[in-house]
Amino acid sequence: MNKVAVVILNYNGKTFLERFLPTVIQHSASVAEIVVADNASTDDSVAFMKANFPEVRLIQLSFNGGFSTGYNEALKQIEAEYYVLLNSDIEVTPRWIEPIVALLDSDQKIVACQPKIRSYTEKEKFEYAGAGGGFIDKYGYPFCRGRLFETLEQDENQFDDTIEVFWASGACMFVRSELFHQYGGLDDSFFAHMEEIDFCWRLKSQGYKVMYCPQSMIYHIGGGTLSKNSPRKTYLNFRNNLSLLLKNLPRKRLFFVLPYRILLDMIAGMKFLLDGSFRDAFAIVRAHFAFYRRIPLLLKKRKNYKPQEVSGVYQKNIVFDYFLKKKKYFKDLNLTDFS
């Protein structure tokens, strides 16, 4: 069994593979197996891989099941102690693997870990999908150290501490393979977006830890498969966020938080309408109906484990803090409000 397997899930990403895979090989091949799992691409990604990178293991999946199913199916075919789920639009740096592996080796309770994630286009800034480690507020809104909504902080070494976080970014997530398979991997029904938060939350409920390790750093483009302004992305984010809450909130919090979130989503939909973003507003409506249809399935999944209170939850409303109280940076939040 390999110690580490770096697994890049590709869907129509030939241009990213061409640009970034050589760097991944340069900085990873000596310490990890490198695998590209192709999610039934319709471009010439597979032919490109076979012609240009025959030394890299290629797994061809028969259909595009999104991020969740794509990784679940690919990882069934890979033996390693640690998996690295790595987006194709990422530039890695020298010795990006070793610090996180050392951290995982030091504590068997650590199930997942992410590096520091900076923007590829603005190299001194944190990147949206992960930044300096992921957190969540009591109403289920995710945010990061270094990124509150659209405000991206400059990296001035303010997040150079190795800490426990709530969730690790799916853009680059190191995960202990035994626990990944033991607890069912990523939720196939999510397709894409927030499946990594769901995975981390489930494992935290079982007493495991999720970490952030700044000694490892990568650069991420972001939006490689779905643009931030895509109504499809809006749909997935709203549908999966409600699913996340129903699956993972302890019962005593669920009956208060879920109706409140539904109200906030209605307000978000009205704002989209007022801004003229009709497709996004309709995406929220579609997301809610899809969520309501899935409630029996989600409740069944919830019964498979008992959601517990977990650490790392911001006990305020990050939406109100950001938009009404103008708290734009992580330092503006009161750390005593995390529990």
URDAJO-V933155 format. One record per residue. N is the residue number from 1. RES is the residue in one small letter. SS is DSSP state (H for helix, E for strand, - for the rest). PHI is phi in radians with two decimals (* if undefined). OMEGA is omega in degrees with one decimal (* if undefined). Layout:
N & RES & SS & PHI & OMEGA
N & RES & SS & PHI & OMEGA
This chain:
1 & m & - & * & 174.6
2 & n & E & -1.24 & 174.7
3 & k & E & -1.21 & -174.2
4 & v & E & -2.35 & 171.3
5 & a & E & -2.19 & 175.0
6 & v & E & -1.57 & -172.9
7 & v & E & -2.06 & 180.0
8 & i & E & -1.79 & 176.7
9 & l & E & -1.55 & -174.7
10 & n & E & -2.00 & 169.7
11 & y & - & -2.41 & -179.5
12 & n & - & 0.91 & -176.1
13 & g & - & -1.99 & -178.0
14 & k & H & -0.95 & -177.2
15 & t & H & -1.10 & 177.8
16 & f & H & -1.24 & 178.2
17 & l & H & -1.06 & 179.9
18 & e & H & -1.10 & -176.0
19 & r & H & -1.43 & -167.8
20 & f & H & -1.91 & -176.9
21 & l & H & -1.06 & 177.1
22 & p & H & -1.01 & 178.8
23 & t & H & -1.23 & 176.4
24 & v & H & -1.05 & 179.0
25 & i & H & -1.10 & -178.2
26 & q & H & -1.01 & -172.6
27 & h & H & -1.78 & -174.8
28 & s & H & -2.32 & -168.8
29 & a & - & -1.06 & -178.1
30 & s & - & -1.34 & -176.0
31 & v & - & -2.17 & -175.1
32 & a & - & -2.64 & 167.2
33 & e & E & -1.35 & 179.1
34 & i & E & -1.95 & -177.6
35 & v & E & -2.27 & 170.1
36 & v & E & -1.91 & 177.3
37 & a & E & -1.82 & -177.4
38 & d & E & -1.59 & -172.9
39 & n & - & -1.59 & 179.8
40 & a & - & 1.01 & 179.5
41 & s & - & -1.07 & 176.0
42 & t & - & -1.84 & 172.1
43 & d & - & -1.56 & -178.1
44 & d & - & -1.73 & 179.7
45 & s & H & -1.00 & -175.6
46 & v & H & -1.15 & 178.4
47 & a & H & -1.07 & 178.5
48 & f & H & -1.09 & 179.8
49 & m & H & -1.10 & -177.7
50 & k & H & -1.12 & -177.4
51 & a & H & -1.39 & -170.3
52 & n & H & -1.93 & -178.2
53 & f & - & -2.33 & -178.3
54 & p & - & -1.12 & -179.7
55 & e & - & -1.36 & -179.1
56 & v & - & -1.62 & 178.7
57 & r & E & -1.11 & -178.7
58 & l & E & -2.06 & 174.4
59 & i & E & -1.87 & -179.8
60 & q & E & -1.82 & 178.4
61 & l & - & -1.52 & -171.0
62 & s & - & -1.42 & 179.3
63 & f & - & -2.64 & 179.3
64 & n & - & -1.59 & 178.6
65 & g & - & -1.68 & -179.0
66 & g & H & 1.36 & -178.0
67 & f & H & -1.07 & -173.7
68 & s & H & -1.13 & -177.1
69 & t & H & -1.17 & 178.3
70 & g & H & -0.99 & 178.7
71 & y & H & -1.21 & 179.4
72 & n & H & -1.01 & -178.2
73 & e & H & -1.24 & -179.4
74 & a & H & -1.17 & -174.7
75 & l & H & -1.24 & 173.2
76 & k & - & -1.10 & -175.3
77 & q & - & -1.76 & -174.7
78 & i & - & -2.17 & 177.0
79 & e & - & -1.87 & 176.7
80 & a & E & -2.85 & 176.9
81 & e & E & -1.24 & 179.3
82 & y & E & -2.19 & 170.7
83 & y & E & -1.71 & 169.2
84 & v & E & -2.07 & 176.3
85 & l & E & -1.47 & -171.6
86 & l & E & -2.15 & 175.6
87 & n & - & -1.12 & -179.0
88 & s & - & -1.30 & -177.1
89 & d & - & -1.71 & -176.5
90 & i & E & -2.22 & 172.0
91 & e & E & -1.77 & 178.5
92 & v & E & -1.58 & -177.5
93 & t & - & -2.16 & 179.3
94 & p & - & -1.00 & 177.4
95 & r & - & 0.95 & 177.6
96 & w & - & -1.45 & -177.5
97 & i & - & -1.57 & -169.4
98 & e & H & -1.02 & -178.9
99 & p & H & -1.09 & -178.6
100 & i & H & -1.30 & 176.3
101 & v & H & -1.09 & 178.3
102 & a & H & -1.09 & 178.2
103 & l & H & -1.15 & 177.8
104 & l & H & -1.08 & 178.8
105 & d & H & -1.11 & -173.5
106 & s & H & -1.36 & -174.0
107 & d & - & -2.67 & -178.7
108 & q & - & -1.18 & 178.7
109 & k & - & -1.44 & 177.8
110 & i & E & -1.42 & -179.1
111 & v & E & -1.72 & -175.9
112 & a & E & -2.61 & -178.8
113 & c & E & -2.72 & 175.5
114 & q & E & -2.17 & 174.1
115 & p & E & -1.48 & 167.5
116 & k & E & -1.21 & -177.1
117 & i & E & -2.06 & 176.8
118 & r & E & -1.83 & 179.2
119 & s & E & -1.34 & 177.8
120 & y & - & -1.25 & -176.6
121 & t & - & -1.50 & 175.4
122 & e & - & -2.24 & -163.0
123 & k & - & -1.07 & -179.7
124 & e & - & -1.58 & -179.5
125 & k & E & -1.84 & 172.3
126 & f & E & -1.23 & -179.0
127 & e & - & -1.87 & -171.5
128 & y & - & -0.92 & -171.3
129 & a & - & -1.52 & 174.5
130 & g & - & 2.27 & 176.5
131 & a & - & 0.78 & -178.3
132 & g & - & -1.78 & 178.2
133 & g & - & 1.98 & -172.6
134 & g & E & -1.66 & 175.4
135 & f & E & -2.33 & -179.4
136 & i & E & -2.61 & 177.2
137 & d & E & -1.64 & -172.4
138 & k & - & -1.16 & 179.9
139 & y & - & -1.79 & 173.8
140 & g & - & 1.62 & 178.4
141 & y & - & -1.49 & 179.3
142 & p & E & -1.44 & 175.0
143 & f & E & -2.72 & -175.7
144 & c & E & -2.33 & 164.6
145 & r & - & -1.17 & -178.1
146 & g & - & 1.67 & 177.5
147 & r & E & -2.69 & 170.1
148 & l & E & -1.91 & -176.4
149 & f & - & 0.89 & -176.4
150 & e & - & -1.66 & -180.0
151 & t & E & -1.57 & 179.8
152 & l & E & -1.82 & -178.0
153 & e & - & -1.46 & 168.4
154 & q & E & -1.26 & 177.2
155 & d & - & -1.40 & 178.0
156 & e & - & -2.05 & 179.4
157 & n & - & 1.16 & -179.1
158 & q & - & -1.28 & 179.8
159 & f & - & -2.14 & -179.8
160 & d & - & -1.73 & 178.2
161 & d & - & -1.79 & 174.7
162 & t & - & -1.40 & -174.8
163 & i & E & -2.39 & 170.5
164 & e & E & -1.39 & 179.7
165 & v & E & -2.13 & 179.4
166 & f & - & -1.48 & 179.9
167 & w & E & -2.49 & 176.9
168 & a & - & -1.84 & -174.9
169 & s & - & -1.16 & 174.6
170 & g & - & -1.22 & 176.2
171 & a & - & -1.13 & 176.3
172 & c & E & -2.72 & -177.1
173 & m & E & -2.15 & 170.5
174 & f & E & -1.47 & -177.1
175 & v & E & -2.46 & 178.0
176 & r & E & -1.31 & -169.5
177 & s & H & -1.07 & -177.6
178 & e & H & -1.02 & -179.3
179 & l & H & -1.31 & 176.9
180 & f & H & -1.00 & -178.8
181 & h & H & -1.30 & -178.4
182 & q & H & -1.05 & -176.5
183 & y & - & -1.82 & 168.3
184 & g & - & 1.46 & 176.4
185 & g & - & 1.11 & 178.8
186 & l & - & -1.44 & -178.9
187 & d & - & -1.33 & -177.8
188 & d & H & -0.99 & -174.4
189 & s & H & -1.24 & 179.6
190 & f & H & -1.32 & -177.0
191 & f & - & 1.15 & 177.4
192 & a & - & -2.76 & 178.4
193 & h & - & 1.44 & 176.4
194 & m & - & 1.28 & 176.8
195 & e & H & -1.15 & 177.8
196 & e & H & -1.24 & 177.2
197 & i & H & -1.18 & 176.9
198 & d & H & -1.02 & 180.0
199 & f & H & -1.07 & -178.7
200 & c & H & -1.11 & -179.5
201 & w & H & -1.12 & 178.4
202 & r & H & -1.02 & -177.6
203 & l & H & -1.29 & 174.9
204 & k & H & -1.12 & 177.1
205 & s & H & -1.11 & 178.9
206 & q & - & -1.67 & 174.8
207 & g & - & 1.66 & 180.0
208 & y & - & -1.61 & -175.8
209 & k & E & -2.02 & 174.0
210 & v & E & -2.06 & -171.0
211 & m & E & -2.17 & 172.6
212 & y & E & -2.13 & -175.9
213 & c & E & -2.20 & -175.2
214 & p & E & -1.32 & 177.1
215 & q & E & -1.20 & 173.4
216 & s & E & -1.90 & -178.3
217 & m & E & -2.42 & 177.1
218 & i & E & -2.35 & 176.9
219 & y & E & -2.12 & -172.3
220 & h & E & -2.13 & 175.6
221 & i & - & -1.30 & -179.7
222 & g & - & 1.50 & 179.3
223 & g & - & 1.17 & -176.3
224 & g & - & -1.20 & -179.8
225 & t & - & -1.84 & 177.1
226 & l & - & -2.21 & 177.9
227 & s & - & -1.13 & 177.6
228 & k & - & -1.04 & -176.4
229 & n & - & -1.68 & -178.1
230 & s & - & -1.41 & 173.9
231 & p & H & -1.03 & 175.9
232 & r & H & -1.08 & 178.1
233 & k & H & -1.17 & 176.9
234 & t & H & -1.02 & 179.2
235 & y & H & -1.01 & -177.6
236 & l & H & -1.12 & -178.8
237 & n & H & -1.10 & -178.0
238 & f & H & -1.25 & 178.6
239 & r & H & -1.08 & -174.8
240 & n & H & -1.27 & 178.4
241 & n & H & -1.16 & 175.6
242 & l & H & -1.14 & 178.0
243 & s & H & -1.08 & 178.2
244 & l & H & -0.99 & -178.3
245 & l & H & -1.18 & -177.7
246 & l & H & -1.10 & -178.4
247 & k & H & -1.30 & -163.8
248 & n & H & -2.05 & -179.1
249 & l & - & -1.26 & 171.3
250 & p & - & -1.03 & -172.1
251 & r & H & -0.96 & -175.0
252 & k & H & -1.17 & 177.5
253 & r & H & -1.68 & -173.0
254 & l & H & -1.05 & -172.7
255 & f & H & -1.26 & 174.1
256 & f & H & -1.66 & -172.0
257 & v & H & -1.23 & -173.2
258 & l & H & -1.09 & 177.3
259 & p & H & -1.08 & 179.1
260 & y & H & -1.12 & 179.2
261 & r & H & -1.16 & 178.3
262 & i & H & -1.07 & 176.3
263 & l & H & -1.10 & 179.4
264 & l & H & -1.11 & 177.2
265 & d & H & -1.15 & 176.6
266 & m & H & -1.10 & 177.9
267 & i & H & -1.13 & 178.0
268 & a & H & -1.09 & 178.0
269 & g & H & -1.09 & 177.8
270 & m & H & -1.13 & 178.3
271 & k & H & -1.14 & 176.4
272 & f & H & -1.02 & 179.1
273 & l & H & -1.08 & -179.6
274 & l & H & -1.12 & 179.0
275 & d & - & -1.48 & -179.9
276 & g & - & 1.47 & -179.7
277 & s & - & -1.61 & -172.7
278 & f & H & -1.14 & -178.7
279 & r & H & -1.17 & 177.2
280 & d & H & -1.21 & 177.9
281 & a & H & -1.07 & 178.7
282 & f & H & -1.17 & 178.0
283 & a & H & -1.11 & 178.0
284 & i & H & -1.18 & 177.7
285 & v & H & -1.06 & 179.1
286 & r & H & -1.07 & -179.2
287 & a & H & -1.08 & -178.8
288 & h & H & -1.19 & 178.7
289 & f & H & -1.13 & 177.4
290 & a & H & -1.13 & 178.4
291 & f & H & -1.11 & -178.5
292 & y & H & -1.07 & 178.3
293 & r & H & -1.15 & -175.0
294 & r & H & -1.61 & -175.5
295 & i & H & -0.97 & 178.9
296 & p & H & -1.02 & 178.6
297 & l & H & -1.11 & -178.5
298 & l & H & -1.17 & 177.9
299 & l & H & -1.15 & 177.3
300 & k & H & -1.12 & 178.3
301 & k & H & -1.14 & -180.0
302 & r & H & -1.05 & -178.4
303 & k & H & -1.22 & -178.6
304 & n & - & -1.21 & 174.1
305 & y & - & -2.64 & -176.5
306 & k & - & -1.80 & 179.9
307 & p & - & -1.01 & -178.9
308 & q & - & -2.12 & 170.2
309 & e & - & -1.14 & -178.2
310 & v & - & -2.25 & 179.9
311 & s & - & -1.49 & 174.9
312 & g & - & 1.57 & -179.6
313 & v & E & -1.69 & 176.8
314 & y & E & -1.40 & -170.6
315 & q & - & -1.50 & 174.2
316 & k & - & -2.15 & 176.2
317 & n & - & -1.76 & -175.8
318 & i & H & -1.15 & 177.9
319 & v & H & -1.14 & 178.7
320 & f & H & -1.13 & -179.4
321 & d & H & -1.06 & -175.1
322 & y & H & -1.37 & -172.2
323 & f & H & -1.50 & -177.6
324 & l & - & -1.74 & -179.0
325 & k & - & -1.59 & 175.1
326 & k & - & 1.04 & 174.2
327 & k & - & -1.52 & -170.4
328 & k & - & -1.63 & -174.9
329 & y & - & -2.18 & -177.6
330 & f & H & -1.01 & -179.7
331 & k & H & -1.12 & 179.6
332 & d & H & -1.33 & 179.5
333 & l & - & -1.46 & 178.7
334 & n & - & -1.45 & -176.0
335 & l & H & -1.12 & 177.8
336 & t & H & -1.24 & 178.5
337 & d & H & -1.51 & 174.1
338 & f & E & -1.66 & 178.1
339 & s & - & -2.60 & *
